[in-house]
Amino acid sequence: MLLSDLQAKDIINIKDGNNLGRIIDAKIDNSGKIIYFVSEEKRLMKKVTRGGEATFEFDKIKKIGEDVILVEI
């Protein structure tokens, strides 16, 4: 799966059902492992980590579906 495929999906937090936006970038280490994803800011989002963007680690993803990415944050 390509990053562009993931960018077309909404991110949903399974703890509260909030839509966290969509992936806009990813941080990748020198070995090619994804460290974390960067998502756009949504008004309902509480965990904003820097100027209009939020991050979540790859291991927070619980399921990648056709239209959404389910995360547990």
PyMOL Python script that loads the backbone (N, CA, C, O; Angstrom):
from pymol import cmd

cmd.read_pdbstr("""\
ATOM      1  N   MET A   1       0.844  -1.173   0.000  1.00  0.00           N
ATOM      2  CA  MET A   1       0.000   0.000   0.000  1.00  0.00           C
ATOM      3  C   MET A   1       0.893   1.241   0.000  1.00  0.00           C
ATOM      4  O   MET A   1       1.906   1.296   0.697  1.00  0.00           O
ATOM      5  N   LEU A   2       0.504   2.214  -0.779  1.00  0.00           N
ATOM      6  CA  LEU A   2       1.257   3.455  -0.885  1.00  0.00           C
ATOM      7  C   LEU A   2       0.744   4.487   0.122  1.00  0.00           C
ATOM      8  O   LEU A   2      -0.400   4.417   0.570  1.00  0.00           O
ATOM      9  N   LEU A   3       1.599   5.434   0.468  1.00  0.00           N
ATOM     10  CA  LEU A   3       1.190   6.512   1.358  1.00  0.00           C
ATOM     11  C   LEU A   3       0.019   7.273   0.759  1.00  0.00           C
ATOM     12  O   LEU A   3      -0.882   7.692   1.485  1.00  0.00           O
ATOM     13  N   SER A   4       0.018   7.456  -0.539  1.00  0.00           N
ATOM     14  CA  SER A   4      -1.089   8.169  -1.185  1.00  0.00           C
ATOM     15  C   SER A   4      -2.414   7.428  -1.012  1.00  0.00           C
ATOM     16  O   SER A   4      -3.469   8.061  -0.968  1.00  0.00           O
ATOM     17  N   ASP A   5      -2.376   6.095  -0.913  1.00  0.00           N
ATOM     18  CA  ASP A   5      -3.598   5.323  -0.644  1.00  0.00           C
ATOM     19  C   ASP A   5      -4.118   5.638   0.757  1.00  0.00           C
ATOM     20  O   ASP A   5      -5.324   5.778   0.959  1.00  0.00           O
ATOM     21  N   LEU A   6      -3.210   5.747   1.720  1.00  0.00           N
ATOM     22  CA  LEU A   6      -3.601   6.055   3.098  1.00  0.00           C
ATOM     23  C   LEU A   6      -4.117   7.487   3.231  1.00  0.00           C
ATOM     24  O   LEU A   6      -4.994   7.757   4.051  1.00  0.00           O
ATOM     25  N   GLN A   7      -3.582   8.394   2.437  1.00  0.00           N
ATOM     26  CA  GLN A   7      -3.969   9.793   2.522  1.00  0.00           C
ATOM     27  C   GLN A   7      -5.411  10.036   2.085  1.00  0.00           C
ATOM     28  O   GLN A   7      -5.981  11.079   2.407  1.00  0.00           O
ATOM     29  N   ALA A   8      -5.999   9.113   1.374  1.00  0.00           N
ATOM     30  CA  ALA A   8      -7.380   9.256   0.899  1.00  0.00           C
ATOM     31  C   ALA A   8      -8.400   8.778   1.931  1.00  0.00           C
ATOM     32  O   ALA A   8      -9.605   8.877   1.700  1.00  0.00           O
ATOM     33  N   LYS A   9      -7.931   8.262   3.064  1.00  0.00           N
ATOM     34  CA  LYS A   9      -8.820   7.680   4.077  1.00  0.00           C
ATOM     35  C   LYS A   9      -8.942   8.590   5.302  1.00  0.00           C
ATOM     36  O   LYS A   9      -7.964   9.204   5.726  1.00  0.00           O
ATOM     37  N   ASP A  10     -10.150   8.669   5.863  1.00  0.00           N
ATOM     38  CA  ASP A  10     -10.353   9.390   7.116  1.00  0.00           C
ATOM     39  C   ASP A  10      -9.800   8.554   8.264  1.00  0.00           C
ATOM     40  O   ASP A  10      -9.846   7.325   8.230  1.00  0.00           O
ATOM     41  N   ILE A  11      -9.280   9.233   9.273  1.00  0.00           N
ATOM     42  CA  ILE A  11      -8.758   8.575  10.476  1.00  0.00           C
ATOM     43  C   ILE A  11      -9.813   8.698  11.562  1.00  0.00           C
ATOM     44  O   ILE A  11     -10.223   9.805  11.908  1.00  0.00           O
ATOM     45  N   ILE A  12     -10.253   7.575  12.099  1.00  0.00           N
ATOM     46  CA  ILE A  12     -11.282   7.548  13.133  1.00  0.00           C
ATOM     47  C   ILE A  12     -10.699   6.957  14.411  1.00  0.00           C
ATOM     48  O   ILE A  12     -10.113   5.875  14.395  1.00  0.00           O
ATOM     49  N   ASN A  13     -10.865   7.680  15.522  1.00  0.00           N
ATOM     50  CA  ASN A  13     -10.427   7.193  16.828  1.00  0.00           C
ATOM     51  C   ASN A  13     -11.504   6.247  17.366  1.00  0.00           C
ATOM     52  O   ASN A  13     -12.650   6.659  17.550  1.00  0.00           O
ATOM     53  N   ILE A  14     -11.149   4.994  17.617  1.00  0.00           N
ATOM     54  CA  ILE A  14     -12.152   4.023  18.064  1.00  0.00           C
ATOM     55  C   ILE A  14     -12.567   4.227  19.514  1.00  0.00           C
ATOM     56  O   ILE A  14     -13.579   3.673  19.944  1.00  0.00           O
ATOM     57  N   LYS A  15     -11.808   5.009  20.276  1.00  0.00           N
ATOM     58  CA  LYS A  15     -12.178   5.262  21.675  1.00  0.00           C
ATOM     59  C   LYS A  15     -13.385   6.183  21.791  1.00  0.00           C
ATOM     60  O   LYS A  15     -14.240   5.980  22.654  1.00  0.00           O
ATOM     61  N   ASP A  16     -13.463   7.208  20.916  1.00  0.00           N
ATOM     62  CA  ASP A  16     -14.558   8.163  21.025  1.00  0.00           C
ATOM     63  C   ASP A  16     -15.294   8.434  19.713  1.00  0.00           C
ATOM     64  O   ASP A  16     -16.260   9.197  19.698  1.00  0.00           O
ATOM     65  N   GLY A  17     -14.859   7.827  18.627  1.00  0.00           N
ATOM     66  CA  GLY A  17     -15.535   7.985  17.337  1.00  0.00           C
ATOM     67  C   GLY A  17     -15.209   9.269  16.603  1.00  0.00           C
ATOM     68  O   GLY A  17     -15.789   9.534  15.551  1.00  0.00           O
ATOM     69  N   ASN A  18     -14.288  10.079  17.131  1.00  0.00           N
ATOM     70  CA  ASN A  18     -13.931  11.338  16.473  1.00  0.00           C
ATOM     71  C   ASN A  18     -13.188  11.097  15.169  1.00  0.00           C
ATOM     72  O   ASN A  18     -12.369  10.185  15.054  1.00  0.00           O
ATOM     73  N   ASN A  19     -13.497  11.939  14.189  1.00  0.00           N
ATOM     74  CA  ASN A  19     -12.767  11.939  12.932  1.00  0.00           C
ATOM     75  C   ASN A  19     -11.543  12.815  13.131  1.00  0.00           C
ATOM     76  O   ASN A  19     -11.678  14.011  13.391  1.00  0.00           O
ATOM     77  N   LEU A  20     -10.353  12.243  13.013  1.00  0.00           N
ATOM     78  CA  LEU A  20      -9.106  12.952  13.272  1.00  0.00           C
ATOM     79  C   LEU A  20      -8.506  13.577  12.027  1.00  0.00           C
ATOM     80  O   LEU A  20      -7.398  14.111  12.082  1.00  0.00           O
ATOM     81  N   GLY A  21      -9.210  13.522  10.907  1.00  0.00           N
ATOM     82  CA  GLY A  21      -8.699  14.110   9.679  1.00  0.00           C
ATOM     83  C   GLY A  21      -8.132  13.051   8.760  1.00  0.00           C
ATOM     84  O   GLY A  21      -8.577  11.903   8.758  1.00  0.00           O
ATOM     85  N   ARG A  22      -7.150  13.450   7.983  1.00  0.00           N
ATOM     86  CA  ARG A  22      -6.486  12.542   7.039  1.00  0.00           C
ATOM     87  C   ARG A  22      -4.980  12.679   7.177  1.00  0.00           C
ATOM     88  O   ARG A  22      -4.475  13.712   7.617  1.00  0.00           O
ATOM     89  N   ILE A  23      -4.277  11.639   6.800  1.00  0.00           N
ATOM     90  CA  ILE A  23      -2.810  11.643   6.844  1.00  0.00           C
ATOM     91  C   ILE A  23      -2.295  12.622   5.801  1.00  0.00           C
ATOM     92  O   ILE A  23      -2.726  12.606   4.648  1.00  0.00           O
ATOM     93  N   ILE A  24      -1.363  13.477   6.223  1.00  0.00           N
ATOM     94  CA  ILE A  24      -0.752  14.407   5.272  1.00  0.00           C
ATOM     95  C   ILE A  24       0.747  14.169   5.105  1.00  0.00           C
ATOM     96  O   ILE A  24       1.360  14.681   4.168  1.00  0.00           O
ATOM     97  N   ASP A  25       1.340  13.384   6.024  1.00  0.00           N
ATOM     98  CA  ASP A  25       2.777  13.136   5.928  1.00  0.00           C
ATOM     99  C   ASP A  25       3.142  11.954   6.818  1.00  0.00           C
ATOM    100  O   ASP A  25       2.318  11.485   7.603  1.00  0.00           O
ATOM    101  N   ALA A  26       4.366  11.478   6.697  1.00  0.00           N
ATOM    102  CA  ALA A  26       4.860  10.384   7.534  1.00  0.00           C
ATOM    103  C   ALA A  26       6.324  10.624   7.847  1.00  0.00           C
ATOM    104  O   ALA A  26       7.069  11.145   7.016  1.00  0.00           O
ATOM    105  N   LYS A  27       6.736  10.243   9.053  1.00  0.00           N
ATOM    106  CA  LYS A  27       8.148  10.301   9.460  1.00  0.00           C
ATOM    107  C   LYS A  27       8.693   8.886   9.348  1.00  0.00           C
ATOM    108  O   LYS A  27       8.157   7.957   9.954  1.00  0.00           O
ATOM    109  N   ILE A  28       9.754   8.723   8.573  1.00  0.00           N
ATOM    110  CA  ILE A  28      10.328   7.410   8.303  1.00  0.00           C
ATOM    111  C   ILE A  28      11.801   7.438   8.702  1.00  0.00           C
ATOM    112  O   ILE A  28      12.518   8.387   8.387  1.00  0.00           O
ATOM    113  N   ASP A  29      12.252   6.379   9.405  1.00  0.00           N
ATOM    114  CA  ASP A  29      13.659   6.346   9.810  1.00  0.00           C
ATOM    115  C   ASP A  29      14.546   5.886   8.656  1.00  0.00           C
ATOM    116  O   ASP A  29      14.055   5.589   7.567  1.00  0.00           O
ATOM    117  N   ASN A  30      15.850   5.830   8.902  1.00  0.00           N
ATOM    118  CA  ASN A  30      16.812   5.492   7.846  1.00  0.00           C
ATOM    119  C   ASN A  30      16.660   4.085   7.301  1.00  0.00           C
ATOM    120  O   ASN A  30      17.078   3.809   6.176  1.00  0.00           O
ATOM    121  N   SER A  31      16.065   3.188   8.086  1.00  0.00           N
ATOM    122  CA  SER A  31      15.880   1.817   7.602  1.00  0.00           C
ATOM    123  C   SER A  31      14.569   1.639   6.841  1.00  0.00           C
ATOM    124  O   SER A  31      14.287   0.551   6.338  1.00  0.00           O
ATOM    125  N   GLY A  32      13.760   2.711   6.752  1.00  0.00           N
ATOM    126  CA  GLY A  32      12.505   2.649   6.017  1.00  0.00           C
ATOM    127  C   GLY A  32      11.291   2.331   6.869  1.00  0.00           C
ATOM    128  O   GLY A  32      10.189   2.166   6.346  1.00  0.00           O
ATOM    129  N   LYS A  33      11.485   2.244   8.182  1.00  0.00           N
ATOM    130  CA  LYS A  33      10.380   1.956   9.099  1.00  0.00           C
ATOM    131  C   LYS A  33       9.619   3.236   9.403  1.00  0.00           C
ATOM    132  O   LYS A  33      10.223   4.279   9.652  1.00  0.00           O
ATOM    133  N   ILE A  34       8.276   3.157   9.382  1.00  0.00           N
ATOM    134  CA  ILE A  34       7.446   4.314   9.696  1.00  0.00           C
ATOM    135  C   ILE A  34       7.491   4.553  11.196  1.00  0.00           C
ATOM    136  O   ILE A  34       7.179   3.656  11.980  1.00  0.00           O
ATOM    137  N   ILE A  35       7.876   5.756  11.599  1.00  0.00           N
ATOM    138  CA  ILE A  35       7.920   6.125  13.009  1.00  0.00           C
ATOM    139  C   ILE A  35       6.554   6.656  13.436  1.00  0.00           C
ATOM    140  O   ILE A  35       5.996   6.209  14.438  1.00  0.00           O
ATOM    141  N   TYR A  36       6.021   7.606  12.677  1.00  0.00           N
ATOM    142  CA  TYR A  36       4.687   8.118  12.964  1.00  0.00           C
ATOM    143  C   TYR A  36       4.102   8.766  11.721  1.00  0.00           C
ATOM    144  O   TYR A  36       4.812   9.068  10.761  1.00  0.00           O
ATOM    145  N   PHE A  37       2.791   8.972  11.761  1.00  0.00           N
ATOM    146  CA  PHE A  37       2.084   9.680  10.708  1.00  0.00           C
ATOM    147  C   PHE A  37       1.709  11.062  11.215  1.00  0.00           C
ATOM    148  O   PHE A  37       1.539  11.265  12.417  1.00  0.00           O
ATOM    149  N   VAL A  38       1.581  12.001  10.309  1.00  0.00           N
ATOM    150  CA  VAL A  38       1.117  13.348  10.621  1.00  0.00           C
ATOM    151  C   VAL A  38      -0.259  13.494   9.985  1.00  0.00           C
ATOM    152  O   VAL A  38      -0.439  13.199   8.803  1.00  0.00           O
ATOM    153  N   SER A  39      -1.233  13.952  10.778  1.00  0.00           N
ATOM    154  CA  SER A  39      -2.575  14.150  10.245  1.00  0.00           C
ATOM    155  C   SER A  39      -2.959  15.619  10.332  1.00  0.00           C
ATOM    156  O   SER A  39      -2.424  16.376  11.142  1.00  0.00           O
ATOM    157  N   GLU A  40      -3.901  16.001   9.475  1.00  0.00           N
ATOM    158  CA  GLU A  40      -4.396  17.376   9.496  1.00  0.00           C
ATOM    159  C   GLU A  40      -5.217  17.614  10.754  1.00  0.00           C
ATOM    160  O   GLU A  40      -5.702  16.668  11.375  1.00  0.00           O
ATOM    161  N   GLU A  41      -5.368  18.853  11.119  1.00  0.00           N
ATOM    162  CA  GLU A  41      -6.148  19.190  12.299  1.00  0.00           C
ATOM    163  C   GLU A  41      -7.630  19.217  11.958  1.00  0.00           C
ATOM    164  O   GLU A  41      -8.027  19.720  10.906  1.00  0.00           O
ATOM    165  N   LYS A  42      -8.436  18.678  12.846  1.00  0.00           N
ATOM    166  CA  LYS A  42      -9.893  18.779  12.762  1.00  0.00           C
ATOM    167  C   LYS A  42     -10.360  19.541  13.987  1.00  0.00           C
ATOM    168  O   LYS A  42      -9.693  19.507  15.021  1.00  0.00           O
ATOM    169  N   ARG A  43     -11.479  20.222  13.898  1.00  0.00           N
ATOM    170  CA  ARG A  43     -11.974  21.027  15.017  1.00  0.00           C
ATOM    171  C   ARG A  43     -12.266  20.187  16.253  1.00  0.00           C
ATOM    172  O   ARG A  43     -12.084  20.666  17.372  1.00  0.00           O
ATOM    173  N   LEU A  44     -12.713  18.950  16.079  1.00  0.00           N
ATOM    174  CA  LEU A  44     -13.058  18.113  17.219  1.00  0.00           C
ATOM    175  C   LEU A  44     -11.847  17.481  17.879  1.00  0.00           C
ATOM    176  O   LEU A  44     -11.956  16.862  18.937  1.00  0.00           O
ATOM    177  N   MET A  45     -10.699  17.640  17.253  1.00  0.00           N
ATOM    178  CA  MET A  45      -9.498  16.974  17.734  1.00  0.00           C
ATOM    179  C   MET A  45      -8.947  17.636  18.978  1.00  0.00           C
ATOM    180  O   MET A  45      -8.866  18.863  19.045  1.00  0.00           O
ATOM    181  N   LYS A  46      -8.572  16.852  19.950  1.00  0.00           N
ATOM    182  CA  LYS A  46      -8.049  17.397  21.200  1.00  0.00           C
ATOM    183  C   LYS A  46      -6.539  17.270  21.300  1.00  0.00           C
ATOM    184  O   LYS A  46      -5.904  18.054  22.005  1.00  0.00           O
ATOM    185  N   LYS A  47      -5.950  16.304  20.614  1.00  0.00           N
ATOM    186  CA  LYS A  47      -4.521  16.047  20.771  1.00  0.00           C
ATOM    187  C   LYS A  47      -3.731  16.667  19.618  1.00  0.00           C
ATOM    188  O   LYS A  47      -3.236  15.954  18.745  1.00  0.00           O
ATOM    189  N   VAL A  48      -3.618  17.955  19.618  1.00  0.00           N
ATOM    190  CA  VAL A  48      -2.838  18.642  18.598  1.00  0.00           C
ATOM    191  C   VAL A  48      -1.435  18.824  19.151  1.00  0.00           C
ATOM    192  O   VAL A  48      -1.249  19.359  20.244  1.00  0.00           O
ATOM    193  N   THR A  49      -0.461  18.377  18.393  1.00  0.00           N
ATOM    194  CA  THR A  49       0.898  18.405  18.913  1.00  0.00           C
ATOM    195  C   THR A  49       1.736  19.531  18.350  1.00  0.00           C
ATOM    196  O   THR A  49       2.726  19.923  18.968  1.00  0.00           O
ATOM    197  N   ARG A  50       1.372  20.061  17.206  1.00  0.00           N
ATOM    198  CA  ARG A  50       2.109  21.187  16.657  1.00  0.00           C
ATOM    199  C   ARG A  50       1.264  21.877  15.598  1.00  0.00           C
ATOM    200  O   ARG A  50       0.501  21.222  14.888  1.00  0.00           O
ATOM    201  N   GLY A  51       1.391  23.175  15.488  1.00  0.00           N
ATOM    202  CA  GLY A  51       0.717  24.048  14.546  1.00  0.00           C
ATOM    203  C   GLY A  51      -0.260  23.446  13.566  1.00  0.00           C
ATOM    204  O   GLY A  51       0.054  23.367  12.378  1.00  0.00           O
ATOM    205  N   GLY A  52      -1.431  23.015  14.003  1.00  0.00           N
ATOM    206  CA  GLY A  52      -2.455  22.533  13.096  1.00  0.00           C
ATOM    207  C   GLY A  52      -2.281  21.093  12.652  1.00  0.00           C
ATOM    208  O   GLY A  52      -3.015  20.622  11.783  1.00  0.00           O
ATOM    209  N   GLU A  53      -1.338  20.398  13.225  1.00  0.00           N
ATOM    210  CA  GLU A  53      -1.095  19.001  12.859  1.00  0.00           C
ATOM    211  C   GLU A  53      -1.015  18.147  14.115  1.00  0.00           C
ATOM    212  O   GLU A  53      -0.659  18.631  15.190  1.00  0.00           O
ATOM    213  N   ALA A  54      -1.348  16.882  13.967  1.00  0.00           N
ATOM    214  CA  ALA A  54      -1.238  15.927  15.065  1.00  0.00           C
ATOM    215  C   ALA A  54      -0.466  14.717  14.564  1.00  0.00           C
ATOM    216  O   ALA A  54      -0.445  14.435  13.365  1.00  0.00           O
ATOM    217  N   THR A  55       0.165  14.007  15.481  1.00  0.00           N
ATOM    218  CA  THR A  55       0.903  12.806  15.098  1.00  0.00           C
ATOM    219  C   THR A  55       0.355  11.602  15.846  1.00  0.00           C
ATOM    220  O   THR A  55      -0.189  11.728  16.943  1.00  0.00           O
ATOM    221  N   PHE A  56       0.507  10.442  15.241  1.00  0.00           N
ATOM    222  CA  PHE A  56       0.204   9.187  15.919  1.00  0.00           C
ATOM    223  C   PHE A  56       1.126   8.111  15.374  1.00  0.00           C
ATOM    224  O   PHE A  56       1.446   8.083  14.185  1.00  0.00           O
ATOM    225  N   GLU A  57       1.542   7.230  16.263  1.00  0.00           N
ATOM    226  CA  GLU A  57       2.487   6.181  15.912  1.00  0.00           C
ATOM    227  C   GLU A  57       1.794   5.099  15.082  1.00  0.00           C
ATOM    228  O   GLU A  57       0.583   4.897  15.170  1.00  0.00           O
ATOM    229  N   PHE A  58       2.594   4.422  14.287  1.00  0.00           N
ATOM    230  CA  PHE A  58       2.098   3.357  13.422  1.00  0.00           C
ATOM    231  C   PHE A  58       1.388   2.274  14.232  1.00  0.00           C
ATOM    232  O   PHE A  58       0.396   1.708  13.772  1.00  0.00           O
ATOM    233  N   ASP A  59       1.890   1.980  15.439  1.00  0.00           N
ATOM    234  CA  ASP A  59       1.296   0.906  16.245  1.00  0.00           C
ATOM    235  C   ASP A  59      -0.069   1.276  16.828  1.00  0.00           C
ATOM    236  O   ASP A  59      -0.740   0.420  17.406  1.00  0.00           O
ATOM    237  N   LYS A  60      -0.491   2.534  16.687  1.00  0.00           N
ATOM    238  CA  LYS A  60      -1.829   2.956  17.137  1.00  0.00           C
ATOM    239  C   LYS A  60      -2.911   2.572  16.128  1.00  0.00           C
ATOM    240  O   LYS A  60      -4.098   2.603  16.452  1.00  0.00           O
ATOM    241  N   ILE A  61      -2.511   2.213  14.915  1.00  0.00           N
ATOM    242  CA  ILE A  61      -3.472   1.792  13.893  1.00  0.00           C
ATOM    243  C   ILE A  61      -3.969   0.398  14.233  1.00  0.00           C
ATOM    244  O   ILE A  61      -3.179  -0.529  14.412  1.00  0.00           O
ATOM    245  N   LYS A  62      -5.277   0.259  14.319  1.00  0.00           N
ATOM    246  CA  LYS A  62      -5.892  -1.035  14.632  1.00  0.00           C
ATOM    247  C   LYS A  62      -6.411  -1.733  13.386  1.00  0.00           C
ATOM    248  O   LYS A  62      -6.389  -2.962  13.314  1.00  0.00           O
ATOM    249  N   LYS A  63      -6.882  -0.965  12.397  1.00  0.00           N
ATOM    250  CA  LYS A  63      -7.416  -1.562  11.172  1.00  0.00           C
ATOM    251  C   LYS A  63      -7.394  -0.516  10.072  1.00  0.00           C
ATOM    252  O   LYS A  63      -7.684   0.658  10.302  1.00  0.00           O
ATOM    253  N   ILE A  64      -7.043  -0.962   8.867  1.00  0.00           N
ATOM    254  CA  ILE A  64      -7.110  -0.111   7.688  1.00  0.00           C
ATOM    255  C   ILE A  64      -8.187  -0.691   6.793  1.00  0.00           C
ATOM    256  O   ILE A  64      -8.057  -1.803   6.283  1.00  0.00           O
ATOM    257  N   GLY A  65      -9.253   0.074   6.609  1.00  0.00           N
ATOM    258  CA  GLY A  65     -10.361  -0.374   5.777  1.00  0.00           C
ATOM    259  C   GLY A  65     -10.321   0.298   4.412  1.00  0.00           C
ATOM    260  O   GLY A  65      -9.351   0.974   4.070  1.00  0.00           O
ATOM    261  N   GLU A  66     -11.387   0.105   3.632  1.00  0.00           N
ATOM    262  CA  GLU A  66     -11.465   0.702   2.304  1.00  0.00           C
ATOM    263  C   GLU A  66     -11.561   2.217   2.366  1.00  0.00           C
ATOM    264  O   GLU A  66     -10.984   2.911   1.529  1.00  0.00           O
ATOM    265  N   ASP A  67     -12.301   2.746   3.370  1.00  0.00           N
ATOM    266  CA  ASP A  67     -12.547   4.177   3.440  1.00  0.00           C
ATOM    267  C   ASP A  67     -11.950   4.853   4.669  1.00  0.00           C
ATOM    268  O   ASP A  67     -11.779   6.072   4.674  1.00  0.00           O
ATOM    269  N   VAL A  68     -11.632   4.093   5.700  1.00  0.00           N
ATOM    270  CA  VAL A  68     -11.166   4.670   6.958  1.00  0.00           C
ATOM    271  C   VAL A  68      -9.974   3.925   7.519  1.00  0.00           C
ATOM    272  O   VAL A  68      -9.707   2.772   7.179  1.00  0.00           O
ATOM    273  N   ILE A  69      -9.266   4.629   8.394  1.00  0.00           N
ATOM    274  CA  ILE A  69      -8.199   4.026   9.200  1.00  0.00           C
ATOM    275  C   ILE A  69      -8.655   4.141  10.647  1.00  0.00           C
ATOM    276  O   ILE A  69      -8.909   5.246  11.127  1.00  0.00           O
ATOM    277  N   LEU A  70      -8.762   3.032  11.340  1.00  0.00           N
ATOM    278  CA  LEU A  70      -9.178   3.034  12.738  1.00  0.00           C
ATOM    279  C   LEU A  70      -7.942   3.047  13.625  1.00  0.00           C
ATOM    280  O   LEU A  70      -7.058   2.201  13.492  1.00  0.00           O
ATOM    281  N   VAL A  71      -7.891   4.019  14.532  1.00  0.00           N
ATOM    282  CA  VAL A  71      -6.769   4.148  15.459  1.00  0.00           C
ATOM    283  C   VAL A  71      -7.296   4.172  16.879  1.00  0.00           C
ATOM    284  O   VAL A  71      -8.457   4.501  17.121  1.00  0.00           O
ATOM    285  N   GLU A  72      -6.425   3.818  17.817  1.00  0.00           N
ATOM    286  CA  GLU A  72      -6.776   3.888  19.241  1.00  0.00           C
ATOM    287  C   GLU A  72      -5.809   4.857  19.909  1.00  0.00           C
ATOM    288  O   GLU A  72      -4.660   4.522  20.197  1.00  0.00           O
ATOM    289  N   ILE A  73      -6.306   6.066  20.146  1.00  0.00           N
ATOM    290  CA  ILE A  73      -5.470   7.115  20.732  1.00  0.00           C
ATOM    291  C   ILE A  73      -6.101   7.534  22.048  1.00  0.00           C
ATOM    292  O   ILE A  73      -5.576   8.412  22.733  1.00  0.00           O
TER     293      ILE A  73
END
""", "prot")
cmd.dss("prot")
cmd.show_as("cartoon", "prot")
cmd.util.cbc("prot")
cmd.orient("prot")
